[in-house]
Amino acid sequence: MFVAVISLTLLGSALGLFLGFAARHLEVEGNPLVAEIQAILPGSQCGQCGFPGCAGAAQALADRNAPVTLCPPGGRAVVQALALKLGMEANLSDVADNVPMMAEIKEEICIGCTRCFKVCPTDAIMGAAQQIHVVFREACTACGKCEEVCPTESVKLQPILVSIQSWYWNKPFAGGAI
């Protein structure tokens, strides 16, 4: 028993040292512009821009393969920040400045089919088969995917009414005032 403990300890230590060495000396440097663009994007990973996530969208923006108006949840503020960061002109007339939205489930017509939370990219919907589902306000990005797949139309995007509980102060952009 003592030999097994010592041998596993030595093996774990050797593998840990090897992984530490590999992480330090074999690290691949990324494009710092991609990281800066990704910090500007909302980070909801909703896919409304046509890319699998905000990292893919940031890479496309850094490569100049996508317009700065690609992020619908970001609205005009994100478009302006991206245009400023990339030194591009942004046509804000094409960007809808929507009010914040959130998915809402009408419990009286929800049949518990589980289609909505299977397509939710942020896991904002919780429920189980044949049970009522609920939407977590903090996680919902209003991408509308749940609304599209609901067979009973019990999921609808509703504007978030500003109240004392839902109001928050927006964080300033790292790039300066817009």
N, C-alpha and C positions, 0 to 999 in steps of 0.2 A: 504494500500500500504506500509506504514511504517513497519507494522508488518511482511509482507512478506519479505521485504528486510532484516530485522533483523534476522528473522528465517533462511533464506537462508545463511546469513553470518555466523551465529552460526553453522549451519549444515556443511558448507564448512570448517570452522576452525576446527571443531571436526574431520571430516574425514581426513583433512590434517595432523593433529596431530597423528591420528591413523596410517595413512600410513607411516609417518616419523618414528614412533616407530617401526612398523613392518619391515621397511627396515633396520633399525639399528640393531634390536635384533633378527630377523629371517633370516638374511643373510646366505646363504650357501657358505662355502669356497670352491673354486675350486682348482684344481691341478695347482700349479704355473708353472710346466713344460709344461703343455698344452698351457698356455699363452705365454711362451717364444718360443715354437715351432711355434705357430700361428704368432708371430711377425716376424719370419724368412721367413715363406711362403709368396708368393706374394700377397695374399689377393684378388685374382680376382674372387673367387667363381665360377670358370668355370666348375668344375666337371670332368675334364680330368683324375683325379686320381682315379675316381670310387667312390668318396665320395660326399655327397651333397654340401659340401663347405669346406673351409679351416679349419673351426673349427672341423669338423668330421675327416679330415685328420690328424690334430694335435692330436686329442684324440687317433686315431689309432696308430700314431707314438709313443705317450707316453706309450701306452699299449703294444708296440712292436708287433703289429698285422699287420704292413705294412712295406714295405722296404723304405729306405731313398730315393730311386730313383723314388718315386711315382709322383712327380710334374713335368710334361713336360714343363710348361711355365717358371718354375724357372731355369732350365738348370743346368749346372755343379756347379755354385756358390751356389745355394740353397742346392744341394746335399752335397757339401763339408761342408757347415755350419751345416746342419742337422746331418751329421756324426760326426762332431766335438762336437756338443751339446749332442748327445746321446752316444758318446763314441763307435761308431760302425765303421766298415770298409765299405767303399763305393767303388763299382766297377764302375769307371767312364767310362769304355769302352762301357757300355750299354746306357749311357746318351748321347743323341744327343745335341750338343751345337749349336742350330739353331740361325740364325740371327733373330732379332725382326721382327715380321710379323704384318700385319693389314689387316682386311677385306676391300675389295674395291668393289664397286658396279658399274657395267657398265650400265650407264643410258640408253643407246640406246636399250638394250634388257631386261631391268627390266620392268615387267608388273604390279608391285605394288600389289602383292598377299598377302603381310603382313606376310608371313610365317617366314621370316628371323628375324624380330624383336620380334616375339612371342617366339622364342627359345633362344634369346640372353640373357645370364645370367647377363650381366652388363648393359643392356639398352643402348648399344652403337649405336644402329640403330634407326633412327627416320624416320617416314613416315606414310602415311595413305593409305587406300585401293584405288587402281587405281591411285596412285601418286608415283613419284620417291622417293626412299629412300636414306638416306645419313648415313655415318658411322662417329661417333665422334672418332677421333684419340686417345684422352686421355683415353677413356673408353674401347676401344677394347682390348681384351686379346688374340686374335687370337686362340680361342678355336676351331673354324671350324664348329660349330653347324649350323651357318647360311649357310655355303657353302654346307652342306649335304642336307638341306631341300629345297634349291632353285630349282624350277622346270625348269627354263630357263638357269641355270648355269651362271647367271649374277654376282653372288658373288664369288669372288676368294680371297684367301689369297695371299698377295703380300709382299715382303720384304720392310721394311721401309728404305729408303735411308737416309743416314746420311747427314744432311745439317746444316747450322748455326741455322735454326729454330728448327730442331728436335733433335740436340745433347743435352745431359744433363749429368751432373756429377753424377755418382752412389753414393747413400748414403752408408757409411760404415756400416758393420754389428755391432750390439751391442756387439757381443761376441768377437770382436777383429779382427785382420787382418787374411785373408785367403790366 
